[in-house]
Amino acid sequence: MADLSNLESLTINDNQIGSISALGGLALSYLDVHNNQIQSVYALSGMTNLYDLTLYGNQIASISALSDVENLAYLDVSDNDISSIAALTSLTQLYSVDLRGNDLNDQAYDQHLQTILDNNPGVSLKYDPGP
């Protein structure tokens, strides 16, 4: 993917993609890979240009790699297998986050959702009601 170093926007949704590891190191600002079979977002760690990320309808269990995607504003990880959203508590540029369709843990409801709201004034935060 080295020859794609100037690529800023990529949409590859509704396929059977199982890995996005080849995207690591790209300077993407927009990525839409919804409705695939992605399990890991580790390749997105450190993508400081990434602003808009759509990952709904995959098999993602952990979003910890997103903790340093500091310019992330739009995030849709609905309909995945995510339980912890601790990684999102360090982000301060969030504008819209969709967490619906995930089985969030108690800590998400007890602490992390409020921290996300506090750190991102005006954020639109969508999630299913807690247990």
N, C-alpha and C positions, 0 to 999 in steps of 0.2 A: 504493500500500500504506500510505499515511499513516494511513488510518482503521483500520489493524490494529496500531497502535503498542503495544497491550497484549497482543498475541498472544505467548504463551510457548511453545507446543507446536504443531508442524506435521508431519503425515505425508502425503506425496504420492508414495508409492512405486508401482512397477510401472506407470508411464505412459511416455510418450515425451517427457518434458520434456528439453529441450536446454540450458536456461539457468535459473539461480537468481538472476540479477542483480536481479530485483525484490525479493528478500528483504533486500538491503542496508539497513542501518539499523534493522532490527527488533530487538527485545529478546528474541529467542528463547533458551530454555534447552534445548529439545529439538527436533531436526530429523532427520527420517528421509525421505530421498529416494533410497532404494536402487532398483536396477533401472530406471534411466532412461537418458538419453543425455547426461548432464551432462559437460562438458569442463573447466569452470573453476569454482573455488571462491573466486575473488577477492572476491565479494560478502560472504563470511563474515569477511573481515579486520576486526578490531576488535570483533567480537561478544563482548564480555567476559562476557555472561551465559550464553553457550553452554556447556553442560555435557555434553550427550550428542548425538553426531553420527554418523549412519549414512549412508554414501555408497557402500556396496558395489555392484558390478555396474554401474558407469558407465564413462565414457571419460576419466577424470581423469588427466592426466599430471603435474600439479604441485600440491603442497599447500603451497607457500611462503606462501600467504595465511593459513595457520593458525598461523603463528609467534607471533602476538599474541592468540590466543584463549586467554587465560591461565587460565581456569577449566575448560577442557576436561578431562574425566575419562574419558569413554567415546568411543572413536573406532573406527569400522569402515570402512576404505577398501580392503577386500579386493576382489580381482577388478577392478582398474583398470589403468592404464598408468603407474603411478608408479615412478620409478627413484630419486629422491632423497628422503630423509626428514630432511634437515638441519633443516627447519623445526620438527620435533618436539623437537629437542634443547634448545630454550629453554623448553619447557613443564615445569612442576613439579607439576601436579595430576593427572597421568594415572593411571588405575586399570586400564584395559583398552584395549589397542590391537591391532587385527587388520590385518596387512599382507599376509596370504597372497594368492597369485595376482597378485602384482606382480613385475616384473623389477627388483629392487633393484640399485643399482650397487655397486661394490666398496667405496666409501667408507661406504655404509650398513652393510655387514658388518664393515668394518675399524674403524670409529669410532662411527657414530651409534647403532647398536643398544645398545652398551654405555653411551653417554652417556645415552640415554633411561632405561635401567635404573638408572644411578647417580643421576639427577635425580628419579626417581620410585620410591622404595623400595616394594616389594611389587607393582609393576605387573605385570599379566598381558600379556605381549608375544608375539603369535603372528605367525610369519613362516615362509616357506619356507626350507629349507636353502640355504646359500650355494653359489656356484660351486665 
